[in-house]
Amino acid sequence: MASKVSIRKSSLKSAEQQRQNDGYSTILFYAPGMHKLAEEIQSCNGKTSIRLGDIEWHEFPDKWPNLFIRNSEQIRNSHVLFLASFDNPLTIFEQISILYHLPKYLCRSLKVLLPYFPTGTMERIQIQGEIATAYSLAQMLSSIPLTRTGPSEIVIFDIHALQNQFYFSSNVIVRLESTVELLLNEMKTKEMMNEKYAIAFPDDGAHKRFAYLFNNINYPIIICSKIRQEDDKRVTTVKEGNPKGYHCMIVDDLVQSGGTLIECAQALLQNGAVNISAFVGHGIFPNESWKKFLHSNNPKVHFDTFYVTNTYPNTQLLVDKSPFKVLSIAQILCNICFQ
């Protein structure tokens, strides 16, 4: 049975003291698109505990990567973190190249912070000829060499399917985390203003992934589903639960075009929901699909608040654009760095 993602809160202070007491420094390297988030992680913990590493990301004339780790001698016996971003296939090779070399500079440990595992939705083969690219990427990461103290740790947030973790070999340790605690903090604040929430899932898959994270909280659970009608059209309906009178918070791991969320919102409103918000861990929004959620572009469904996190660099475009609110994973990552 697949293990569930944990969002347990633990003491950052004691974990930090344990890391500092071992006498080794901590260096955080990062992909070019993650510079801002790396600085946030450093500031969350004070600028003395985590030092930002410096990598020169250049190209040769033939467009192949020309990479250089500055002050590489400082890696020896240090705890090394690498904040990755696999949002673009063109940048994966250069980051994998760095990851393969960091242990060779004799780092004491290596944690790869990969907030978004991009091929997670292509994890299974349903017809002959399909390629499970989730397996391919997992195998590439599994080839990271051992560090002085053992396997590297791969940290992934809100992975699309739990079985993806079994595509990695035993050469690395996969650690699954969730961004849902950021949503719970936001909802607690809103509850002080007498908001009456229900949690809604757009399909059974989202319900299986996230429902247990709300077990200890008294929010009604609503599940939507698509059903096939006589004319062969698929229509989203409320499958379980009653949204009447509630501010429904639609929860899912990621959003692409956004069509599923909008259809779910319409079904909830038709069944008596008084307000609609949404939360997704990964705001991908290809082809600027986020624009359809702006109130001026969507007269049928107005989302009160659309929460996304900064696991994906693209979400920086959404800052200060209503109804979006970008929640930072910096503090969660900072805690993970020392645990």
N, C-alpha and C positions, 0 to 999 in steps of 0.2 A: 504494500500500500504506500502511495507516494506521501512523502512528508509534507506538512503544511508550512506556509511561510509564516515566520514569526515577526511580530511587531512589539515584542517585550521591551520595556524601557528599563535600562540599567544605569548604574551610577557612572557617569563620565569621569568624575573626579577620581574615584578609586582606580578605574581602568587606566586613566592617564598617569596616575602616580606609579602604577605597576610598570608601565612602559618606560617612564622616565627613570625609575629606580634600576632598570637593567643596564643603564649606562650607555645605551646606544641612541644615536640620533634618528630622526624620522624625516625623510625627504619625500616630497610629493611632486612627481612629474605629471604632465597633463598633455592631452591632445590640444592642438591649436584652438579648436572651437570651444574648449572648456576652460579657458583662462579665467573668465569672470567667476565661474563656480569654484575653481581652485582657490582663488583669492578669498572667496566667502568661507570656504572650509578653513583656511588658515586663520582668518579673523575670528571665526567661531571659537577657536581654541587658544587665541593669543598668539602673537607672532614669534614667540620663542620656542614653542614646542614642535611646530611643523615648519620645515624650511622648503620653499618652492625650488624645485630643480629647474634647470635651464637646458632645453633642447633646441638646436637649430634645425628647423624644418625647411630644407631647400630642395631644389630639383637640379639635376643635370640637364644639359641641352636636349637630351632625348626624352625628358619628362620623367625619368625614373628618380626615386627619392635619393637625395643627398643629405644624410642625417649625421648629426654630431651632438654628443652629450658633453656639455661643458662641465668642467670640474668632476670628471667621472671618477677620480680617485676618492672622492668623498662617499661614493656608494659603498665601498668596502666596509663591512660590518654595520651598515646602517639598515634600519627598517625602511623599505622602499614601498611607496604607493604610486600607482599609475591610474590617473583619471582618464578613462578612454571614452571615445565617442565614435560608434560605428554607424553614424547616421548616413554616411556616404560610402558606397563600395570602393570609391577611388582612394579613400584615405585609410582603408583597413590594412592594406599591405604595409604601409610605413609604420603604423602602430604595432602590428605584429612583429615587425623587424626589431623595434625597440624592446618589446617584451621578451623576445628571444635572447637579447643581449644583456639585459639588466642582471640576471643571475650570474652571468659570466664575469661581471665586475665584483663578484663576491658579496652581494647584499645579504644581509642576515635573514630577511624575509621579504616577500613580495605579495602585496595585495593589489589585485586589478579591480578597480571600481568601474564597472560597466553598467551604468544605470539602465540602459535600454539594450536588450538582446534583439537585434532587428529581424533575424530570420525565424523568430519564435513562432510565427503564424504558419510557417511552412515546415511542420514537424512530422508529417506523416504522408505516406504514399497511398493514394486511393485507387489510382489506375496505373497500369504498366506504363513506364516512361517518365513519370513524374520524378523530380529530384527533391529529396528532403534536405534543403540547404541549411536547416537548423543543425543537422548532423555534421555537415561539412564545416561550418563555423566552429562548432563545439570541438571538433577534432583539431582544428588549427590552434585553438586556445589551449587544448590539452597537451600540446607539444612544447609548452613553456618549460625550460629546464628547471630542475630542482634547485632550490636555494641552499644556503649553508645549514638551515634548520629544517628543511623538508619541502613539501609541495607548496606551490603558490596557491593563493586563495582568489577565486573569481566571485565577485559580489554582483548580483543582478537583482534589479527591482521589478516586481510585478511581471514576472515572466508569463508569457501567454498560455503556456501549457506546462504543467509540472513535469511531464515526462521528458521535457527537454534536458533536465538535469542529468538524465541517464545516458545522454549522448556524449557526455564528457568522460574521459578515461580517468582511472585512479591516479594519474600523474598530477592532477590538480584537485583542489577541494572547492566545490561549488556551494556558495552561500546565498540563499534566496531571502530577500527582504521585501518589504512592502512600503508604499507611500501612504497607505490608508490612515496612519496615525495623524498625518497632516490634516486630512479631512475631519477626523474626529475632533481635533483641537478647534477647527473652525466651527463645527456644529455646536460644540459646547458653548462657544462664545455667543452664537446666535440664539441658543436656547435661553440665555439670560434675557433676551428680548422677546421671550414667549413665542418663539417659532415652534410649530408643531410638525416634526419631521417624520417621514417614512422613507425607508430605503427601497429603491426600485432597481431591478436588474433588467437589462434589455433582452436577455435570453438566458437559457439554462446554463450555458457555458460560464457566463459572468456570475451567476448564482453559485455555481460549484466552486469558482475560484475565490469568491470574496465573502460569502454569507457567514462563514464561521468567524470572521473577524468582528462581526457585530453580535455574536452570541450573548455576550455579557452586557449588552446595551438594549434597553427596551424600545427599540424602534420597530414598528411594523414592517414586515418584509413583503414586497410585491414583486412578482415575476411576470415579465411580458414574454410573448412568443409570437412567431409568425405562423399563421395557418393558411392553408391553401383553400381558396373558394372554388365554387363550381366553374367559374370562368377561367380557372387555373392561375388567377392572380393570388399573390401572397400578401396578407394583410396582418399588421401587428395588432395584437389584442392583449388585454390583461388576462393572464393565465391563472394566477393565484394572488390572493390578497385584495384589499379594498382601499383604493387611494382617496376615497371621498373625504374631503375636509383637511387633507394633509398637504404640506409642502414636500413634494416628492424629490428626493435626491437620487438621480440616476448614476449608478456606479459601474464603471467598466475599466479594463486595463489600458486600452488605447482607443484613439479615434483616428480614422483616416478621412473618408469623405464626410462622415457625420450623418449619413442618411439613416442609419439604425437608431441613433439617439433621437433624431427629430421624429421619426415614426413612433418610437416609444413614448416620447413626450406627448404627442397628439393623442395616443391611446389613453394615457393617464388623465389628461384634461377632459377627454370625453367621458371618463368614468368618475368625474367629480373632484379631481385634484385642484387645489386652489392656487398652487404655485409650482414651478418646475425649476430645479437646478441640476447641475451635472458635475461629476468628478471623474477624471481619467488620469491614470498615472503617466501616460505618454501621449502628448499632443503632437501627432505626426503631421496632419493637415497637408497632404500633398496638393500641389496646384492651388495653393491659397484657399483651400476649402473652408478655412476658419471664417471667411467672410460671410458665409451663409448664416452664421450665428449672430452676426451684428443685428441689432433690433431693426435698423433701417432696411435690412435685406431679407428679413424673415417676419412678415406681418402675421403669419398664422401662429407661430410658437415663439414666445418671448421667454428665454431662459433668464431667471432672476440673477443667477451667478453661474458661470462656467469655470470650475476650478481645473487647472492643469498644473503640472509640476515642471521643473526645469531639467528633467532627465534628458530632454532632447533640445539641442541648441536652438531649433526653430522657434521655440516658445517665447524667446526674448522679444519677438515681434508683437506679442500679445500684451505686453506690459502697457497699462493705461488705456487698453481698448475694452470698453464695456461690451458684453457682460463678463469678460474674462478676468480671472484673478490667478496670477502665477504664484504658486507656492514653492519655496526653495527647499531642496533636499539637503542643503549644506550642513545643517546641524546633525541630521541623521548620519550623513557620511562622516562627519567629524567624530561622532560616537563610534562608528564602525572602525575608524582608523586605529582606535586604541582598544578594541575588543577582539 
